[in-house]
Amino acid sequence: MPNRRPQLQLVTEAASPEEAAAVIAAVEQFLRDHTPPAAAPEPASGWVRAARLEAVEREPLFEPWL
């Protein structure tokens, strides 16, 4: 999954390094606080759930009777 987090940079001559770091930290905190929650994964169908519970594979790795 690619990193979609914006790379923030404060470009100004008037701010000290400490002030610039404080501003960037505040903006990053704002972005974290206002990020929408991740969508819940769709529930698996009954057949998929049953297969997973029974550990049924779609294609067997080997055929013991051969």
The first five atom37 places (N, CA, C, CB, O) and aatype in JSON, in Angstrom:
{
  "aatype": [12, 14, 2, 1, 1, 14, 5, 10, 5, 10, 19, 16, 6, 0, 0, 15, 14, 6, 6, 0, 0, 0, 19, 9, 0, 0, 19, 6, 5, 13, 10, 1, 3, 8, 16, 14, 14, 0, 0, 0, 14, 6, 14, 0, 15, 7, 17, 19, 1, 0, 0, 1, 10, 6, 0, 19, 6, 1, 6, 14, 10, 13, 6, 14, 17, 10],
  "atom_mask": [
    [1, 1, 1, 1, 1],
    [1, 1, 1, 1, 1],
    [1, 1, 1, 1, 1],
    [1, 1, 1, 1, 1],
    [1, 1, 1, 1, 1],
    [1, 1, 1, 1, 1],
    [1, 1, 1, 1, 1],
    [1, 1, 1, 1, 1],
    [1, 1, 1, 1, 1],
    [1, 1, 1, 1, 1],
    [1, 1, 1, 1, 1],
    [1, 1, 1, 1, 1],
    [1, 1, 1, 1, 1],
    [1, 1, 1, 1, 1],
    [1, 1, 1, 1, 1],
    [1, 1, 1, 1, 1],
    [1, 1, 1, 1, 1],
    [1, 1, 1, 1, 1],
    [1, 1, 1, 1, 1],
    [1, 1, 1, 1, 1],
    [1, 1, 1, 1, 1],
    [1, 1, 1, 1, 1],
    [1, 1, 1, 1, 1],
    [1, 1, 1, 1, 1],
    [1, 1, 1, 1, 1],
    [1, 1, 1, 1, 1],
    [1, 1, 1, 1, 1],
    [1, 1, 1, 1, 1],
    [1, 1, 1, 1, 1],
    [1, 1, 1, 1, 1],
    [1, 1, 1, 1, 1],
    [1, 1, 1, 1, 1],
    [1, 1, 1, 1, 1],
    [1, 1, 1, 1, 1],
    [1, 1, 1, 1, 1],
    [1, 1, 1, 1, 1],
    [1, 1, 1, 1, 1],
    [1, 1, 1, 1, 1],
    [1, 1, 1, 1, 1],
    [1, 1, 1, 1, 1],
    [1, 1, 1, 1, 1],
    [1, 1, 1, 1, 1],
    [1, 1, 1, 1, 1],
    [1, 1, 1, 1, 1],
    [1, 1, 1, 1, 1],
    [1, 1, 1, 0, 1],
    [1, 1, 1, 1, 1],
    [1, 1, 1, 1, 1],
    [1, 1, 1, 1, 1],
    [1, 1, 1, 1, 1],
    [1, 1, 1, 1, 1],
    [1, 1, 1, 1, 1],
    [1, 1, 1, 1, 1],
    [1, 1, 1, 1, 1],
    [1, 1, 1, 1, 1],
    [1, 1, 1, 1, 1],
    [1, 1, 1, 1, 1],
    [1, 1, 1, 1, 1],
    [1, 1, 1, 1, 1],
    [1, 1, 1, 1, 1],
    [1, 1, 1, 1, 1],
    [1, 1, 1, 1, 1],
    [1, 1, 1, 1, 1],
    [1, 1, 1, 1, 1],
    [1, 1, 1, 1, 1],
    [1, 1, 1, 1, 1]
  ],
  "atom_positions": [
    [[0.85, -1.16, 0.0], [0.0, 0.0, 0.0], [0.9, 1.23, 0.0], [-0.97, 0.0, 1.22], [1.79, 1.35, 0.84]],
    [[0.68, 2.14, -0.93], [1.53, 3.33, -0.98], [1.24, 4.26, 0.19], [1.33, 4.07, -2.31], [0.14, 4.29, 0.73]],
    [[2.27, 5.01, 0.56], [2.12, 5.99, 1.63], [1.46, 7.23, 1.05], [3.5, 6.34, 2.29], [2.05, 7.92, 0.23]],
    [[0.24, 7.5, 1.46], [-0.49, 8.65, 0.94], [-0.46, 9.84, 1.88], [-1.93, 8.27, 0.66], [-1.21, 10.8, 1.72]],
    [[0.42, 9.77, 2.88], [0.53, 10.85, 3.84], [1.29, 12.01, 3.2], [1.24, 10.38, 5.13], [2.36, 11.8, 2.63]],
    [[0.75, 13.21, 3.27], [1.43, 14.35, 2.66], [2.72, 14.69, 3.39], [0.52, 15.56, 2.63], [2.8, 14.59, 4.61]],
    [[3.72, 15.09, 2.63], [4.98, 15.54, 3.22], [4.87, 17.04, 3.45], [6.21, 15.18, 2.3], [4.93, 17.83, 2.5]],
    [[4.72, 17.44, 4.7], [4.54, 18.84, 5.04], [5.89, 19.53, 5.2], [3.72, 18.99, 6.32], [6.84, 18.95, 5.72]],
    [[5.95, 20.76, 4.76], [7.17, 21.54, 4.9], [6.76, 23.0, 5.03], [8.14, 21.32, 3.68], [5.99, 23.52, 4.22]],
    [[7.29, 23.67, 6.05], [7.01, 25.08, 6.27], [8.13, 25.88, 5.62], [6.87, 25.41, 7.79], [9.3, 25.75, 5.99]],
    [[7.76, 26.71, 4.65], [8.75, 27.5, 3.92], [8.57, 28.96, 4.3], [8.61, 27.29, 2.37], [7.69, 29.64, 3.78]],
    [[9.41, 29.43, 5.21], [9.38, 30.83, 5.62], [10.7, 31.15, 6.31], [8.18, 31.12, 6.56], [11.33, 30.28, 6.9]],
    [[11.09, 32.38, 6.22], [12.32, 32.81, 6.88], [12.03, 33.41, 8.25], [13.06, 33.84, 6.0], [12.94, 33.58, 9.06]],
    [[10.77, 33.74, 8.53], [10.43, 34.43, 9.77], [10.35, 33.5, 10.98], [9.12, 35.15, 9.61], [10.47, 33.97, 12.12]],
    [[10.14, 32.21, 10.76], [9.96, 31.29, 11.89], [11.29, 30.64, 12.27], [8.92, 30.21, 11.55], [12.11, 30.31, 11.41]],
    [[11.47, 30.47, 13.56], [12.64, 29.74, 14.04], [12.42, 28.25, 13.79], [12.91, 30.02, 15.57], [11.28, 27.85, 13.55]],
    [[13.45, 27.43, 13.84], [13.25, 25.99, 13.64], [12.26, 25.39, 14.65], [14.59, 25.27, 13.75], [11.49, 24.49, 14.32]],
    [[12.29, 25.89, 15.89], [11.36, 25.38, 16.9], [9.92, 25.76, 16.56], [11.73, 25.92, 18.3], [9.01, 24.94, 16.69]],
    [[9.72, 27.0, 16.12], [8.37, 27.44, 15.74], [7.87, 26.66, 14.52], [8.36, 28.96, 15.44], [6.71, 26.26, 14.48]],
    [[8.73, 26.46, 13.55], [8.33, 25.7, 12.36], [7.96, 24.27, 12.75], [9.47, 25.7, 11.31], [6.96, 23.74, 12.25]],
    [[8.74, 23.65, 13.62], [8.42, 22.28, 14.06], [7.1, 22.25, 14.8], [9.54, 21.74, 14.97], [6.33, 21.3, 14.64]],
    [[6.81, 23.26, 15.6], [5.54, 23.32, 16.34], [4.36, 23.46, 15.39], [5.56, 24.49, 17.35], [3.33, 22.82, 15.58]],
    [[4.51, 24.29, 14.36], [3.43, 24.47, 13.39], [3.17, 23.17, 12.63], [3.77, 25.61, 12.39], [2.03, 22.75, 12.47]],
    [[4.24, 22.53, 12.17], [4.08, 21.26, 11.44], [3.46, 20.19, 12.33], [5.44, 20.78, 10.89], [2.61, 19.43, 11.87]],
    [[3.87, 20.12, 13.59], [3.3, 19.15, 14.52], [1.82, 19.4, 14.72], [4.03, 19.19, 15.86], [1.03, 18.46, 14.8]],
    [[1.44, 20.68, 14.81], [0.02, 21.01, 14.99], [-0.8, 20.63, 13.76], [-0.15, 22.5, 15.29], [-1.91, 20.12, 13.89]],
    [[-0.25, 20.88, 12.58], [-0.97, 20.52, 11.35], [-1.09, 19.0, 11.24], [-0.25, 21.09, 10.09], [-2.15, 18.5, 10.87]],
    [[-0.02, 18.26, 11.55], [-0.09, 16.8, 11.5], [-1.1, 16.26, 12.5], [1.29, 16.19, 11.77], [-1.83, 15.32, 12.19]],
    [[-1.16, 16.83, 13.69], [-2.15, 16.41, 14.68], [-3.56, 16.68, 14.18], [-1.92, 17.12, 16.03], [-4.46, 15.86, 14.35]],
    [[-3.76, 17.85, 13.55], [-5.07, 18.18, 12.99], [-5.46, 17.15, 11.93], [-5.05, 19.6, 12.37], [-6.59, 16.68, 11.92]],
    [[-4.52, 16.8, 11.05], [-4.82, 15.82, 10.01], [-5.16, 14.46, 10.61], [-3.64, 15.69, 9.04], [-6.08, 13.79, 10.14]],
    [[-4.44, 14.03, 11.65], [-4.75, 12.75, 12.31], [-6.12, 12.78, 12.96], [-3.67, 12.41, 13.36], [-6.86, 11.8, 12.91]],
    [[-6.46, 13.91, 13.59], [-7.74, 14.01, 14.3], [-8.93, 14.04, 13.35], [-7.75, 15.25, 15.16], [-10.03, 13.62, 13.72]],
    [[-8.73, 14.53, 12.13], [-9.84, 14.72, 11.21], [-9.84, 13.74, 10.04], [-9.83, 16.11, 10.69], [-10.56, 13.95, 9.06]],
    [[-9.04, 12.71, 10.12], [-9.04, 11.68, 9.09], [-10.27, 10.82, 9.29], [-7.74, 10.81, 9.15], [-10.57, 10.4, 10.41]],
    [[-11.01, 10.54, 8.21], [-12.2, 9.7, 8.37], [-11.79, 8.29, 8.78], [-13.02, 9.66, 7.06], [-10.71, 7.82, 8.41]],
    [[-12.64, 7.61, 9.54], [-12.3, 6.25, 9.97], [-12.24, 5.31, 8.76], [-13.34, 5.72, 11.0], [-12.91, 5.53, 7.75]],
    [[-11.44, 4.28, 8.88], [-11.33, 3.29, 7.81], [-12.65, 2.54, 7.67], [-10.15, 2.3, 8.08], [-13.34, 2.28, 8.66]],
    [[-12.97, 2.2, 6.45], [-14.19, 1.45, 6.2], [-14.05, 0.04, 6.73], [-14.53, 1.44, 4.69], [-12.99, -0.58, 6.62]],
    [[-15.11, -0.46, 7.3], [-15.11, -1.83, 7.8], [-15.1, -2.8, 6.63], [-16.33, -2.1, 8.72], [-15.75, -2.55, 5.62]],
    [[-14.36, -3.9, 6.74], [-14.36, -4.87, 5.64], [-15.73, -5.51, 5.49], [-13.3, -5.95, 5.87], [-16.47, -5.68, 6.46]],
    [[-16.05, -5.85, 4.26], [-17.35, -6.48, 4.01], [-17.35, -7.88, 4.64], [-17.65, -6.56, 2.48], [-16.35, -8.6, 4.54]],
    [[-18.43, -8.26, 5.27], [-18.47, -9.6, 5.86], [-18.45, -10.66, 4.77], [-19.73, -9.77, 6.73], [-19.02, -10.48, 3.7]],
    [[-17.78, -11.75, 5.05], [-17.69, -12.85, 4.08], [-19.04, -13.55, 3.99], [-16.57, -13.86, 4.49], [-19.82, -13.56, 4.95]],
    [[-19.3, -14.13, 2.82], [-20.55, -14.86, 2.66], [-20.53, -16.09, 3.55], [-20.76, -15.26, 1.17], [-19.48, -16.48, 4.07]],
    [[-21.67, -16.7, 3.73], [-21.76, -17.89, 4.57], [-20.9, -19.03, 4.06], [0.0, 0.0, 0.0], [-20.31, -19.77, 4.85]],
    [[-20.82, -19.18, 2.73], [-20.02, -20.25, 2.15], [-18.54, -20.01, 2.4], [-20.28, -20.37, 0.64], [-17.81, -20.94, 2.75]],
    [[-18.09, -18.8, 2.22], [-16.68, -18.48, 2.45], [-16.34, -18.66, 3.91], [-16.36, -17.04, 1.99], [-15.28, -19.2, 4.24]],
    [[-17.19, -18.21, 4.77], [-16.94, -18.35, 6.21], [-16.86, -19.82, 6.6], [-18.05, -17.65, 7.03], [-15.97, -20.21, 7.36]],
    [[-17.79, -20.64, 6.09], [-17.77, -22.06, 6.4], [-16.5, -22.72, 5.88], [-19.01, -22.75, 5.8], [-15.9, -23.55, 6.57]],
    [[-16.08, -22.36, 4.67], [-14.86, -22.93, 4.1], [-13.64, -22.54, 4.92], [-14.68, -22.49, 2.65], [-12.74, -23.36, 5.14]],
    [[-13.6, -21.32, 5.38], [-12.47, -20.88, 6.19], [-12.45, -21.6, 7.53], [-12.52, -19.37, 6.4], [-11.39, -21.98, 8.02]],
    [[-13.63, -21.78, 8.12], [-13.69, -22.47, 9.4], [-13.28, -23.93, 9.26], [-15.09, -22.37, 9.98], [-12.68, -24.5, 10.17]],
    [[-13.61, -24.54, 8.12], [-13.26, -25.94, 7.91], [-11.88, -26.09, 7.28], [-14.3, -26.61, 7.02], [-11.4, -27.21, 7.09]],
    [[-11.23, -24.98, 6.98], [-9.9, -24.99, 6.37], [-9.9, -25.73, 5.04], [-8.89, -25.61, 7.31], [-8.97, -26.48, 4.75]],
    [[-10.93, -25.52, 4.26], [-11.02, -26.14, 2.95], [-10.24, -25.29, 1.97], [-12.51, -26.3, 2.49], [-10.43, -24.07, 1.9]],
    [[-9.36, -25.93, 1.2], [-8.59, -25.21, 0.19], [-9.3, -25.29, -1.16], [-7.16, -25.78, 0.08], [-10.0, -26.26, -1.45]],
    [[-9.11, -24.28, -1.95], [-9.72, -24.26, -3.27], [-9.06, -25.29, -4.17], [-9.62, -22.86, -3.9], [-9.74, -26.06, -4.85]],
    [[-7.73, -25.31, -4.18], [-6.99, -26.29, -4.96], [-6.04, -27.01, -4.02], [-6.23, -25.62, -6.16], [-5.19, -26.37, -3.41]],
    [[-6.16, -28.3, -3.9], [-5.26, -29.03, -2.99], [-3.8, -28.87, -3.41], [-5.63, -30.52, -2.95], [-3.49, -28.76, -4.59]],
    [[-2.91, -28.86, -2.43], [-1.49, -28.72, -2.71], [-0.9, -30.01, -3.25], [-0.75, -28.29, -1.44], [0.07, -29.98, -4.01]],
    [[-1.45, -31.13, -2.88], [-0.97, -32.42, -3.38], [-2.15, -33.4, -3.38], [0.21, -32.96, -2.5], [-3.17, -33.17, -2.74]],
    [[-1.99, -34.47, -4.12], [-3.03, -35.49, -4.18], [-2.45, -36.76, -3.56], [-3.52, -35.74, -5.65], [-1.67, -37.45, -4.22]],
    [[-2.82, -37.11, -2.34], [-2.21, -38.25, -1.65], [-2.51, -39.58, -2.31], [-2.67, -38.29, -0.23], [-1.77, -40.54, -2.07]],
    [[-3.56, -39.71, -3.12], [-3.94, -41.0, -3.7], [-3.18, -41.3, -4.99], [-5.42, -41.03, -3.97], [-3.34, -42.38, -5.55]],
    [[-2.36, -40.37, -5.47], [-1.58, -40.65, -6.68], [-0.22, -41.14, -6.37], [-1.47, -39.43, -7.53], [0.56, -41.42, -7.29]]
  ]
}
